[in-house]
Amino acid sequence: MAPYPRLVLIAAIALLPLAGFGHSMEEAGREMATAAQLWLDALKPEQRAKAVFEFPTKERTNWHYVPKSREGLSLADMTAAQRKLAKALLASGLSEHGLLQAEAVIALENVLRAIEDAAHRDEALYFFTVFGQPGPTGAWGWRVEGHHLSVNFAVVDGKRISATPNFMGANPAEVRLAGPQQGRRALAAEEDLGRGLVLALDEKQRSRAIISANAPGDILTRADPQAKPIEPAGLGYADMNPVQQAQFKGLVETYAGRLRHDVAEAELKKISDSGWNRLGFVWAGGLKPGQGHYYRIQSPDFVIEYDNVQNGANHIHTTWRVFAGDFGRDLLREHYAADHAGAK
């Protein structure tokens, strides 16, 4: 997947009058719907049959991050013009930083193909799917997914947006193979800021934050359709000093910053409104680069997980899950409750 500057991607959907990427959720919902509809309108009937599902379907929660065949329409099955519109859809939900990360994750398939001499490592095997009818009313959603990438959005009433599960992985985490990508680290900030935070803790704090000398083999929430709350553990935000708290917030903002600004700000506002003191930090494994390690940021509402154990601790998995809100479940409950109340 060749890199596309954000302005180039947005130009692909400039056929209709858009206000630009602003700071309202209504604008976010409108731009996602416009991008989705432009892509769908460019597809042939047989392509649309693969790309579109009803919104209330089990397929919407059937997500994963391993290399496998998926439902939806792959980049491999699109024309060049259709690919540009598909990439514009992806750009409508991500920040410039998030878009560059997604492209870096996809580009690593070329590295894996060279390392493994495996044909299934293919940067065109990323699948785009729309659920329901994009628009300002009702509920609809979209997904972009392939190896180490799963971007999921649900839009309710045109302005209420869910952006989880959000998964990005990197294999290799640092490209050591000679070639054009040598030295690339697709998820460098996620690794460096997490390690920086645990190293910034004093001995007493670290003894609380580190729950095990060994890291788990993968993120604990895996690809479960609904993530289960994790038992509170580790070091609480309230037990960090102001400098450490700033580092902690910066780490959370790194994950939120994958999303377009208005959606990211809404997620961070939820955290701030409910209280940063509800969050905690957990670390497991070694503290030095090259040692298997894991961390998570958890609250009663959501969890951010990072794991780097496989391939000699050079293979990262990261995810953001909302226990009651993945795939827009919380928004849909409120939407249907409001509809029911209005019918009385």
C-alpha positions in Angstrom: 0.0 0.0 0.0 1.8 3.1 -1.2 1.8 6.1 1.2 -0.8 8.7 0.4 -0.5 12.1 2.0 -3.7 13.0 3.8 -4.6 15.9 1.5 -4.2 13.6 -1.5 -6.6 11.1 0.1 -9.1 13.7 0.9 -8.9 15.1 -2.6 -10.3 11.7 -3.7 -13.6 12.5 -2.0 -13.7 16.2 -3.0 -16.3 15.4 -5.7 -18.9 16.4 -3.1 -18.9 19.6 -1.0 -17.2 18.8 2.2 -16.4 21.4 5.0 -12.9 19.8 5.6 -11.8 17.9 8.7 -13.1 19.9 11.6 -13.8 19.3 15.3 -17.5 18.3 15.4 -18.8 14.7 15.6 -21.5 15.7 13.1 -18.8 16.6 10.6 -16.9 13.4 11.3 -20.0 11.3 10.7 -20.8 13.2 7.5 -17.4 12.8 6.1 -17.2 9.1 6.9 -20.6 8.6 5.2 -19.6 10.6 2.2 -16.3 8.7 1.8 -18.1 5.4 2.2 -20.8 6.2 -0.3 -18.3 7.5 -2.9 -16.4 4.2 -2.6 -19.6 2.1 -2.8 -20.9 4.1 -5.8 -17.6 3.2 -7.7 -18.1 -0.5 -7.2 -19.6 -3.0 -9.7 -22.7 -5.0 -8.4 -20.6 -8.1 -7.8 -18.1 -6.1 -5.8 -20.8 -4.4 -3.7 -22.2 -7.8 -3.0 -18.9 -8.6 -1.2 -18.4 -5.2 0.3 -21.8 -4.6 1.9 -23.5 -6.3 4.9 -26.6 -5.5 6.8 -25.8 -3.6 10.0 -27.3 -6.0 12.5 -25.1 -9.0 11.5 -22.7 -11.2 13.4 -20.1 -10.5 10.8 -19.7 -7.0 12.2 -18.1 -8.4 15.4 -16.2 -11.1 13.6 -12.8 -9.4 13.7 -9.2 -10.6 13.9 -5.6 -9.6 13.4 -4.0 -12.7 12.0 -3.3 -13.2 8.2 -6.4 -15.0 6.9 -9.2 -14.6 4.3 -11.9 -12.2 5.4 -15.3 -11.0 4.4 -15.4 -7.7 2.5 -13.7 -6.5 -0.7 -9.9 -6.6 -0.8 -7.6 -4.1 -2.3 -6.5 -6.9 -4.6 -10.0 -7.0 -6.1 -10.3 -3.2 -6.7 -9.2 -1.1 -9.6 -6.7 1.7 -9.0 -9.5 4.3 -8.8 -11.5 2.2 -6.4 -8.4 1.8 -4.2 -8.0 5.5 -3.9 -11.6 5.9 -2.8 -11.1 3.0 -0.3 -8.1 4.6 1.1 -10.0 7.9 1.4 -12.5 6.0 3.5 -9.7 4.9 5.8 -8.4 8.4 6.0 -11.8 9.7 7.0 -11.6 7.9 10.3 -7.9 8.3 11.2 -5.5 11.2 11.9 -2.6 11.8 9.7 -0.4 10.0 12.2 -2.8 7.1 12.4 -3.0 6.8 8.6 0.7 6.7 8.3 0.9 4.0 11.0 -1.8 2.0 9.2 0.2 2.3 5.9 3.4 1.3 7.7 1.7 -1.8 9.2 0.5 -2.8 5.8 3.9 -2.2 4.1 5.4 -4.7 6.5 3.8 -7.4 4.5 6.4 -6.8 1.9 9.1 -7.4 4.5 7.5 -10.6 5.8 7.2 -11.9 2.2 10.9 -11.4 1.7 11.8 -13.0 5.1 9.4 -16.0 4.7 9.2 -16.3 0.9 5.4 -16.6 1.6 2.8 -15.5 -1.0 0.1 -15.0 1.6 2.1 -12.0 2.9 0.4 -9.5 0.5 -0.2 -5.8 1.1 -3.3 -6.0 -1.2 -5.1 -8.5 1.2 -6.7 -5.8 3.3 -10.5 -5.9 3.2 -13.0 -3.0 3.2 -16.5 -3.6 4.5 -19.6 -1.4 5.0 -22.4 -2.4 7.3 -25.8 -0.8 6.6 -26.5 2.4 4.7 -24.1 5.3 5.3 -26.0 8.4 6.2 -27.1 11.0 8.8 -29.8 8.8 10.5 -30.0 5.3 11.9 -26.9 3.2 12.5 -24.2 2.1 10.1 -20.5 1.1 10.3 -17.4 0.3 8.4 -14.3 -1.8 8.8 -10.8 -2.0 7.3 -9.0 -5.2 8.3 -6.1 -7.5 7.4 -3.0 -8.8 9.0 -2.2 -6.7 12.1 -4.8 -4.0 11.3 -8.4 -3.8 12.3 -10.1 -0.4 12.2 -13.8 -0.5 13.2 -16.3 2.4 13.3 -19.9 2.5 14.1 -21.9 5.7 13.5 -25.3 6.3 15.1 -27.6 9.2 14.2 -24.8 10.7 12.1 -22.9 12.1 15.0 -22.3 9.5 17.7 -19.3 7.5 16.8 -17.6 4.3 18.2 -14.0 3.6 17.1 -13.2 0.3 18.8 -11.9 -2.3 18.5 -8.8 -0.6 17.2 -5.9 -2.9 16.6 -2.5 -2.3 15.1 0.5 -4.6 15.1 4.0 -4.6 13.7 6.0 -7.6 12.6 8.9 -7.0 12.6 8.6 -4.2 15.2 12.0 -3.0 13.9 12.9 -3.9 10.4 16.4 -5.4 10.4 16.4 -6.8 6.9 18.5 -4.8 4.4 16.2 -2.9 2.1 14.1 0.2 1.7 12.3 -0.3 5.1 15.4 -1.1 7.1 15.2 0.6 10.5 11.5 1.3 10.3 9.5 1.0 13.5 5.8 1.2 12.8 4.8 1.4 16.5 7.9 3.1 18.0 6.0 5.5 20.2 3.9 2.8 21.7 7.0 0.8 22.7 9.3 3.7 23.8 6.7 5.7 25.8 5.5 2.6 27.6 9.0 1.6 28.6 9.8 5.2 29.4 6.9 5.3 31.9 7.8 2.1 33.8 11.5 3.2 34.0 10.3 6.6 35.4 8.7 4.9 38.4 10.6 4.7 41.6 11.3 1.3 43.2 8.2 1.2 45.3 6.0 2.3 42.4 7.6 -0.2 40.1 7.0 -3.1 42.5 3.3 -2.3 42.2 3.2 -1.7 38.5 5.1 -4.9 37.5 2.8 -7.8 38.1 5.0 -10.6 36.6 8.6 -11.1 35.5 7.2 -12.9 32.4 5.0 -11.3 29.7 1.9 -13.1 28.4 2.2 -14.5 24.9 -0.3 -12.1 23.5 -2.8 -9.4 24.4 -5.3 -10.8 26.9 -8.4 -9.6 25.2 -7.3 -11.4 22.0 -9.9 -11.0 19.2 -12.9 -11.7 21.4 -16.2 -10.2 20.0 -16.7 -8.6 23.4 -13.8 -7.9 25.7 -14.3 -8.8 29.3 -13.2 -6.4 32.1 -9.8 -7.2 33.6 -9.3 -7.4 37.3 -7.8 -4.1 38.6 -4.0 -4.4 39.2 -0.8 -2.4 39.0 -0.1 1.2 39.8 -3.0 3.8 39.8 -2.8 7.1 38.2 -3.4 8.8 41.5 -0.2 7.2 42.9 2.1 8.8 40.3 3.8 12.1 40.6 2.9 14.9 38.2 5.7 14.2 35.8 4.7 10.5 35.7 1.1 11.4 35.3 2.0 13.6 32.3 3.9 10.6 30.8 0.9 8.4 31.4 -1.5 10.8 29.7 0.9 11.1 26.8 0.9 7.3 26.4 -3.0 7.2 26.4 -3.0 10.1 23.9 -0.7 8.2 21.6 -3.4 5.6 21.2 -6.2 8.0 20.9 -4.2 10.0 18.4 -4.6 7.3 15.8 -8.1 8.6 15.3 -9.1 11.8 13.6 -8.9 14.7 15.9 -12.5 15.2 16.8 -13.1 11.6 17.6 -9.9 11.4 19.6 -10.8 14.4 21.6 -14.2 12.9 22.4 -12.6 9.7 23.7 -10.1 11.7 25.8 -13.0 13.9 27.2 -14.8 10.7 28.3 -11.7 9.7 30.3 -11.3 13.2 31.7 -14.9 13.6 32.7 -15.0 10.2 34.5 -11.7 10.9 36.1 -8.1 9.9 35.3 -7.8 8.5 38.8 -9.9 5.6 37.6 -7.0 4.4 35.4 -4.0 2.2 36.2 -0.8 1.0 34.6 0.4 -2.6 34.5 3.7 -4.0 33.3 4.9 -7.6 32.8 8.2 -8.9 31.5 11.7 -7.4 31.1 12.6 -3.7 31.1 15.3 -3.7 28.4 14.8 -3.7 24.6 14.9 -7.2 23.3 13.3 -8.7 26.3 9.6 -9.8 26.1 7.3 -7.3 27.7 3.7 -6.3 28.0 1.8 -3.4 29.4 -1.8 -2.3 29.7 -3.7 0.8 30.7 -7.0 -0.2 32.3 -10.1 1.4 33.7 -13.5 0.0 34.6 -14.6 1.1 31.1 -11.8 0.3 28.7 -8.4 -1.3 28.3 -5.4 -0.5 26.1 -3.0 -3.4 25.7 0.5 -3.8 24.2 2.4 -7.0 23.9 5.9 -7.6 22.4 7.0 -11.2 23.0 7.1 -13.1 19.7 10.0 -13.3 17.4 12.6 -12.4 20.0 10.5 -9.5 21.3 10.3 -8.0 17.8 6.6 -8.5 17.1 4.1 -6.0 18.6 0.3 -6.3 19.1 -1.6 -3.3 20.4 -5.3 -2.8 20.9 -7.9 -0.4 22.4 -11.1 -2.1 23.6 -14.2 -0.6 25.3 -15.9 -3.3 27.4 -19.5 -2.1 26.9 -19.0 0.0 23.8 -17.0 -2.0 21.2 -18.8 -1.9 17.8 -21.0 0.9 19.2 -22.9 -1.4 21.6 -23.5 1.4 24.1 -24.5 3.9 21.5 -27.0 1.4 20.0 -28.5 0.7 23.4 -29.1 4.4 23.9 -30.4 4.9 20.4 -32.9 2.1 20.6 -34.0 3.2 24.1 -34.6 6.7 22.8 -36.6 5.4 19.8 -38.7 3.2 22.2 -39.3 6.1 24.5 -40.3 8.3 21.6 -42.8 5.8 20.5 -44.8 5.9 23.7 
